[in-house]
Amino acid sequence: MAPPDSADAAAEATLIRRVLFAAAPALPAPILLSSPGPLDHEAALLLAHGLRAAVLPWYSRLTPDRELLTVISGVFAAVLERIGQRLGSTDGQAALARFVGEELPALVAAHIEDVRACEAAAGTAAAQHASLATLYLSRAPHPALRVQPGTGEPLVDGAYLRALVEALLEALLPAEHWASECERFIVRDVVVGILRGSVLGRCTRPWFLVETAHKLLDARASKADEVAGTSKTATGFSVVAALHRLVSLALLCLSVLLPPLLRAYVELFTPAETQHRRRARRRRSNIGALTPGGPAWIAEADEPSMAPQPATRSAQSAPLLRLPPLLSLLSVMFELSNRALSRAALLLLHLAGDLGLAGLVETRIDSAMRHAVEPHRLAPVVRAVREAALPGGQLPPPAPPDPTPAQRRRDYARLLPRLCAAMPAPVRALLLGVQPATQEAALARAVGPFMGPPPAPHSPDEHCSGLAELANVRLYLAVLERLAVLIDPALEETGLTAAA
């Protein structure tokens, strides 16, 4: 999502001041968060649009005074400050990185497996002519989720969302604001309105994901055209820089892989008793350097074992073969075990685990996850949520209409070849196979649980919601519940998040 230019930023600041701080001579700095910056601006703009859409239509009929909106802004600032304090601590940052790096990939992988299992069961004798929605809800039920008879549209109980948000606000609101039912209910309704409008209203729909993918590819193509128009000097510099990075990466891989390979080669011809004596001596010499927080595979490698060990891989090394969650998600999504090249890549990853590199891989992934949730990287996410939830602020100009079924089919058919062409050839061969004729089919199967092919024309389901939309809503509820527990772990005992 491109950042706003100076004119748009000035107009947005004017809107924030007019809605949130009408009586103030100037905007406070920071507005809502603990420090000024793009994320603070985007959060304030999202709140301003939410209040303008959910509160002003009825509040402006009662009084022209905007003092209540300023009070509500202070309440949101206090809530965000509490969230920032919890997630900004060492434990909070570790929990957030663990959610992004472990729990979220597991939820998405379960989403994919549930959708494919229902599609495989449809039409069989065991399904007993049940619809896809019935099969899915029996496999992945949620107490707040049901479907509209006839259209199959997913429906989420509004009382459930309000109860979840109110339970979260009870832990975050200061006591004086929680005691005021007016403030508490307005904050709750604004949050629920944004959640239902942004994700349940649009972002869970397959056609919206298809349109978003087209926009990202268009932006990528525009950026590529700008890069192609640069001077030859810049091109030459980029080539030299790429070669420099390639050589540095090769040297890094060599320095990381060579010691374990040499050690494994030497130990292959060393008796088990000699290996045990060397490990014991090495452990005694390094006992002061080992800490409980070190990688788990280091401790496992130094465990003594008096029994002779065979040179081949045994069942005791199985835990080291476990792929990191992100790689496991890719394996499930693209069905990597079904292709020879992908199986070879997975075998190399297994070998890296056997050689003791699992801790290094997990450390790199954890570092990447922490990098992904930095404030300046979250600002475009907040802007995308606002533009999806409240296009134009739900005041003039109005939100664009939903595309027709024919337009959805055209957009989906045009997306698959564009996605294939956007992938680098090695990545495309690794994830989708080496045969170009089957790559689009493999990609359609990978994105099907999220974007789902639109129903065929003139079919009974042409104007109905598909399985992908229902599953996307279920995934959204699971992610929302895990985020609520991440902010307030006590919610896990209330029963509101039992289905997550």
Secondary structure by P-SEA (a helix, b strand, c coil): cccccaaaaaaaaaaaaacccccccccccccccccccaaaaaaaaaaaaaaaaccccccccccccaaaaaaaaaaaaaaaaaaaaaaacaaaaaaaaaaaccaaaaaaaaaaaaaaaaaaaccccccccccaaaaaaaaccccccccccccccccccaaaaaaaaaaaaaacccccccccaaaaaaaaaaaaaaaaaccccccccaaaaaaaaaaaaaaaaaaaaaaaaccaaaaaaaaaaaaaaaaaaaaaaaaacaaaaaaaaaaccccaaaaaaaaaaaaaaacccccccccaaaaaaaccccccccccccccccccccccaaaaaaaaaccccccaaaaaaaaaaaaaaaacaaaaaaaaaaaaaaaaaccccaaaaaaaaaaaacccccccccccccccaaaaaaaaaaaaaaaaaaccaaaaaacccccccaaaaaaaaaacccccccccccccccccccaaaaaaaaaaaaaaaaaaaaaccccccccccccc
